[in-house]
Amino acid sequence: MAMAPGYAVQEIEPGQCLQLRRDVLWPQLELAQCRLQGDEQARHFGICVEGVVVSCLSLFEMGDGIYQLRKFATHAGFRNQGLGSALLAHAIAHVQAAGARGMVLNARLSALPFYRRHGFVRHGRAWRKSGVDFVEMRLQAR
């Protein structure tokens, strides 16, 4: 699916992710609790509409040429428009340009088809955290 015209992926500051992380991933938390250890060293990418981040993700360098994708969120009103796919493609291109060996992420089971379309492969068994089922997925850099 092509991304709707007029949107662009850009690098954003860690603090710009917090509201969307809270709204989509952790509505029960206070905004300050949505910060992650390592946020200041990670790379954050987002798509903004009228100055508001509507889709974002964070890339953490884990060492040994591996990046972990974390806290990928898209505002409900902007889903199914190709924004998430464009953002993930941008992150993959960034990791490849950095010469990385690959990427890992912990996906909600409901998101497996999305990540598979982008070349990620399930690794290991699913687990449950806070009532949500997750599985590790990996992508080998090309």
C-alpha positions as CSV (number, residue, x, y, z in Angstrom):
1,M,0.0,0.0,0.0
2,A,1.4,3.4,-0.9
3,M,1.6,6.1,1.7
4,A,-0.9,8.9,1.3
5,P,0.6,11.9,-0.4
6,G,1.9,14.8,1.7
7,Y,3.4,12.7,4.5
8,A,7.1,12.3,5.1
9,V,9.2,10.2,7.4
10,Q,11.6,12.4,9.6
11,E,13.9,11.9,12.5
12,I,12.3,13.1,15.7
13,E,13.4,13.7,19.2
14,P,12.6,11.1,21.9
15,G,10.2,13.4,23.7
16,Q,8.1,13.7,20.5
17,C,7.2,9.9,20.8
18,L,5.9,10.0,24.3
19,Q,2.3,11.2,23.7
20,L,1.7,8.6,20.9
21,R,3.3,5.8,22.9
22,R,1.0,6.6,25.7
23,D,-2.1,7.0,23.6
24,V,-1.6,3.8,21.6
25,L,0.5,1.5,23.7
26,W,0.2,2.5,27.4
27,P,-3.0,4.6,28.0
28,Q,-2.9,3.6,31.7
29,L,0.6,5.3,32.3
30,E,1.6,8.9,33.0
31,L,3.4,10.5,30.1
32,A,6.8,10.5,32.0
33,Q,6.5,6.7,32.4
34,C,6.5,6.3,28.6
35,R,10.2,7.1,28.4
36,L,12.5,4.1,27.8
37,Q,15.9,3.4,29.2
38,G,18.2,4.3,26.3
39,D,15.8,6.7,24.6
40,E,18.5,9.4,24.5
41,Q,20.9,7.2,22.6
42,A,18.3,5.6,20.2
43,R,17.1,6.9,16.8
44,H,13.5,7.9,16.6
45,F,11.6,8.3,13.4
46,G,8.1,9.6,12.9
47,I,5.5,11.0,10.5
48,C,3.9,14.3,11.6
49,V,0.6,15.9,10.6
50,E,0.3,19.6,11.4
51,G,3.2,19.3,13.8
52,V,1.7,16.3,15.7
53,V,3.4,12.8,15.5
54,V,0.9,10.3,14.2
55,S,3.2,7.4,13.6
56,C,6.6,6.7,15.3
57,L,9.1,4.0,16.1
58,S,12.4,3.8,17.9
59,L,15.6,2.0,16.9
60,F,18.1,0.9,19.6
61,E,21.6,-0.2,18.6
62,M,22.1,-3.4,20.6
63,G,25.7,-4.1,19.5
64,D,27.2,-6.7,17.2
65,G,25.4,-5.1,14.3
66,I,21.9,-5.7,15.6
67,Y,19.2,-3.0,16.0
68,Q,16.0,-3.5,18.0
69,L,12.9,-1.8,16.8
70,R,10.7,-0.7,19.8
71,K,7.5,1.1,20.5
72,F,6.1,1.3,17.0
73,A,2.8,3.1,17.2
74,T,0.3,4.7,14.7
75,H,-2.6,6.8,15.8
76,A,-5.9,5.0,15.1
77,G,-7.1,7.7,12.8
78,F,-4.1,7.2,10.5
79,R,-3.9,3.5,10.2
80,N,-4.4,1.6,6.9
81,Q,-3.0,4.5,4.9
82,G,0.5,3.1,4.4
83,L,2.2,5.3,7.1
84,G,3.4,2.3,9.2
85,S,4.8,0.5,6.1
86,A,6.6,3.7,5.0
87,L,8.0,4.2,8.5
88,L,9.2,0.6,8.8
89,A,10.7,0.7,5.3
90,H,12.6,3.8,6.3
91,A,13.9,2.1,9.5
92,I,15.0,-0.9,7.5
93,A,16.8,1.3,5.0
94,H,18.5,3.2,7.9
95,V,19.7,-0.1,9.5
96,Q,21.0,-1.4,6.1
97,A,22.8,1.9,5.4
98,A,24.5,1.6,8.8
99,G,25.9,-1.8,7.7
100,A,24.0,-3.7,10.4
101,R,23.6,-7.4,10.4
102,G,19.9,-7.3,11.2
103,M,16.9,-6.1,13.3
104,V,14.9,-7.7,16.0
105,L,11.5,-6.7,17.5
106,N,8.9,-8.1,19.9
107,A,5.6,-8.1,17.9
108,R,2.1,-8.4,19.1
109,L,0.7,-11.6,17.6
110,S,-1.9,-9.6,15.9
111,A,0.8,-7.7,13.9
112,L,2.6,-10.8,12.6
113,P,1.2,-10.5,9.1
114,F,2.3,-6.9,8.8
115,Y,5.9,-7.7,9.8
116,R,6.0,-10.8,7.6
117,R,5.1,-8.6,4.6
118,H,8.3,-6.6,5.4
119,G,10.6,-9.7,5.6
120,F,10.6,-10.4,9.3
121,V,10.6,-14.0,10.4
122,R,9.1,-15.3,13.7
123,H,11.7,-16.6,16.1
124,G,10.8,-18.7,19.2
125,R,7.6,-19.1,21.1
126,A,5.0,-16.5,22.0
127,W,4.7,-15.1,25.5
128,R,2.2,-13.0,27.3
129,K,2.8,-9.7,29.0
130,S,0.1,-7.5,30.6
131,G,-2.6,-9.5,28.8
132,V,-1.0,-9.2,25.3
133,D,0.7,-12.0,23.3
134,F,4.1,-11.3,21.8
135,V,6.7,-13.1,19.7
136,E,10.2,-12.2,18.7
137,M,10.7,-11.5,15.0
138,R,14.0,-11.0,13.2
139,L,15.1,-9.5,9.9
140,Q,18.5,-10.2,8.3
141,A,20.0,-7.2,6.6
142,R,20.4,-7.6,2.9
